[in-house]
Amino acid sequence: MDKLSREEVLHVAHLARISLTEEEIEKFRGELKVLMDDIDKIKNVKDVDDEIMYTPIDFNARLRDDVVGAMLSAKDATLNAPAKNGSFIEVPVMINE
């Protein structure tokens, strides 16, 4: 089979919550089939039973002890802040409505 059926493409479009024109349906019939074939190739890759090597060198990280040190005062912490309100640092609003 070199293409998916029209119904399969419409099902995928429904899952993705998109609407397609007739031209897009025909276009995606072939493109989705190629994608599905690639996924099948990945599924057929044989598993390796060897232990997975995360890094090629044997490295044991040495972590330092958690020691409580001297704390900055609110005045020192906000000393170089571009905008502040009392002891708080003001930042621009990052929410789009």
C-alpha positions as CSV (number, residue, x, y, z in Angstrom):
1,M,0.0,0.0,0.0
2,D,1.5,3.3,-1.0
3,K,-1.1,5.6,0.6
4,L,-3.4,5.7,3.6
5,S,-7.1,5.7,3.1
6,R,-9.1,8.9,3.1
7,E,-10.8,7.8,6.3
8,E,-7.5,7.2,8.1
9,V,-6.3,10.7,7.2
10,L,-9.5,12.2,8.4
11,H,-9.2,10.2,11.6
12,V,-5.7,11.6,12.2
13,A,-6.9,15.1,11.4
14,H,-9.8,14.7,13.9
15,L,-7.3,13.6,16.6
16,A,-5.2,16.6,15.9
17,R,-8.3,18.9,15.9
18,I,-7.6,20.3,12.5
19,S,-9.7,20.6,9.4
20,L,-8.3,19.6,6.0
21,T,-9.3,20.6,2.5
22,E,-9.7,17.9,-0.2
23,E,-6.2,18.8,-1.6
24,E,-4.6,18.5,1.8
25,I,-6.3,15.1,2.4
26,E,-4.8,13.8,-0.9
27,K,-1.4,15.3,0.0
28,F,-1.3,13.8,3.4
29,R,-2.4,10.4,2.3
30,G,1.1,9.8,0.8
31,E,3.0,11.8,3.4
32,L,1.4,10.1,6.4
33,K,2.1,6.7,4.8
34,V,5.8,7.5,4.6
35,L,5.8,8.6,8.2
36,M,4.0,5.4,9.3
37,D,6.6,3.3,7.4
38,D,9.4,5.1,9.2
39,I,7.8,4.4,12.5
40,D,7.5,0.7,11.6
41,K,11.2,0.6,10.8
42,I,11.9,2.0,14.3
43,K,9.7,-0.5,15.9
44,N,11.6,-3.3,14.2
45,V,15.0,-2.3,15.6
46,K,16.4,-5.2,17.7
47,D,17.0,-4.5,21.3
48,V,20.5,-4.8,22.6
49,D,20.9,-6.9,25.8
50,D,24.2,-5.3,26.7
51,E,24.4,-2.8,29.5
52,I,23.7,0.7,28.2
53,M,26.8,3.0,28.3
54,Y,25.7,6.5,29.3
55,T,29.2,8.0,29.0
56,P,32.4,6.6,27.5
57,I,34.5,7.4,30.6
58,D,34.2,6.2,34.2
59,F,33.5,9.4,36.1
60,N,32.4,9.6,39.7
61,A,31.0,13.1,40.5
62,R,32.2,14.4,43.8
63,L,29.5,16.6,45.3
64,R,30.3,19.2,48.0
65,D,28.6,19.1,51.3
66,D,25.5,21.2,51.8
67,V,26.6,23.9,54.2
68,V,24.5,26.9,55.1
69,G,26.5,30.1,54.5
70,A,25.9,33.8,55.0
71,M,22.7,35.0,53.5
72,L,22.4,38.2,51.4
73,S,20.2,40.9,52.8
74,A,17.2,42.0,50.7
75,K,19.0,45.3,50.1
76,D,22.1,43.6,48.8
77,A,20.1,41.1,46.7
78,T,18.3,43.9,44.9
79,L,21.2,46.3,44.6
80,N,21.8,45.7,40.9
81,A,18.2,45.0,39.9
82,P,17.1,47.3,37.0
83,A,13.6,47.8,38.6
84,K,12.5,47.1,42.2
85,N,9.6,47.7,44.4
86,G,10.6,47.7,48.1
87,S,12.5,44.4,48.6
88,F,11.1,42.8,45.4
89,I,12.6,42.7,41.9
90,E,10.1,43.8,39.3
91,V,10.1,41.8,36.0
92,P,8.1,42.3,32.8
93,V,4.8,40.5,32.5
94,M,5.2,37.4,30.3
95,I,1.5,36.4,29.9
96,N,-0.2,36.9,26.5
97,E,-3.9,37.2,26.5
